[in-house]
């Protein structure tokens, strides 16, 4: 079962990094091997269910996760449906004395398919490093030279609020 834990300090605020990671619908724009992503539904203002499609060479897999948002300190991802036996992922964000963000990242997963597990096991460390680096590059693109971002008025991350789909059954214009 591949597992990876990493801590990095970046010159951005915890709020900025939280918003970047929470904006799952933007992942295909910058995340390696992320072919598509969509939010299925918002269960609460802090919890969503999303589909992610990952493509690598001839392999394309879709999986569904429940994402718990605890702004600005933590994001927990719990596996819901797809090709895994299990998947656990979390991010924590904390400010250091200089106001920069200390990010703790953890992922643990196991595929149902032994073939996929064997193939991904060999590529796992490189893949995780490329993904973490992609988030860091995205932060530079979005935030370099910017003032720290504030909270969204709804309590949902500002980056997510700007791109959120309405909740099923919500009145038109209600993007909670």
Secondary structure in CASP SS format (residue, H / E / C, confidence):
PFRMAT SS
TARGET T0000
AUTHOR 0000-0000-0000
METHOD secondary structure of the structure
MODEL  1
X C 1.00
X E 1.00
X E 1.00
X E 1.00
X E 1.00
X E 1.00
X E 1.00
X E 1.00
X E 1.00
X E 1.00
X C 1.00
X C 1.00
X C 1.00
X H 1.00
X H 1.00
X H 1.00
X H 1.00
X H 1.00
X H 1.00
X H 1.00
X H 1.00
X H 1.00
X C 1.00
X H 1.00
X H 1.00
X H 1.00
X H 1.00
X H 1.00
X H 1.00
X H 1.00
X C 1.00
X C 1.00
X C 1.00
X E 1.00
X E 1.00
X E 1.00
X E 1.00
X E 1.00
X E 1.00
X E 1.00
X E 1.00
X E 1.00
X E 1.00
X E 1.00
X C 1.00
X C 1.00
X E 1.00
X E 1.00
X E 1.00
X E 1.00
X E 1.00
X E 1.00
X E 1.00
X E 1.00
X E 1.00
X E 1.00
X C 1.00
X C 1.00
X E 1.00
X E 1.00
X E 1.00
X E 1.00
X E 1.00
X E 1.00
X E 1.00
X E 1.00
X E 1.00
X E 1.00
X E 1.00
X E 1.00
X C 1.00
X C 1.00
X C 1.00
X E 1.00
X E 1.00
X E 1.00
X E 1.00
X E 1.00
X E 1.00
X E 1.00
X E 1.00
X C 1.00
X C 1.00
X E 1.00
X E 1.00
X E 1.00
X E 1.00
X E 1.00
X E 1.00
X E 1.00
X E 1.00
X E 1.00
X E 1.00
X E 1.00
X E 1.00
X C 1.00
X C 1.00
X C 1.00
X C 1.00
X C 1.00
X E 1.00
X E 1.00
X E 1.00
X E 1.00
X E 1.00
X E 1.00
X E 1.00
X E 1.00
X E 1.00
X E 1.00
X E 1.00
X C 1.00
X C 1.00
X H 1.00
X H 1.00
X H 1.00
X H 1.00
X H 1.00
X H 1.00
X H 1.00
X H 1.00
X H 1.00
X H 1.00
X H 1.00
X H 1.00
X H 1.00
X H 1.00
X H 1.00
X H 1.00
X H 1.00
X H 1.00
X H 1.00
X H 1.00
X H 1.00
X H 1.00
X H 1.00
X H 1.00
X H 1.00
X H 1.00
X H 1.00
X H 1.00
X H 1.00
X H 1.00
X C 1.00
X C 1.00
X C 1.00
X C 1.00
X C 1.00
X C 1.00
X C 1.00
X C 1.00
X C 1.00
X C 1.00
X C 1.00
X C 1.00
X C 1.00
X C 1.00
X H 1.00
X H 1.00
X H 1.00
X H 1.00
X H 1.00
X H 1.00
X C 1.00
X C 1.00
X C 1.00
X C 1.00
X C 1.00
X C 1.00
X C 1.00
X C 1.00
X C 1.00
X C 1.00
X C 1.00
X C 1.00
X C 1.00
END
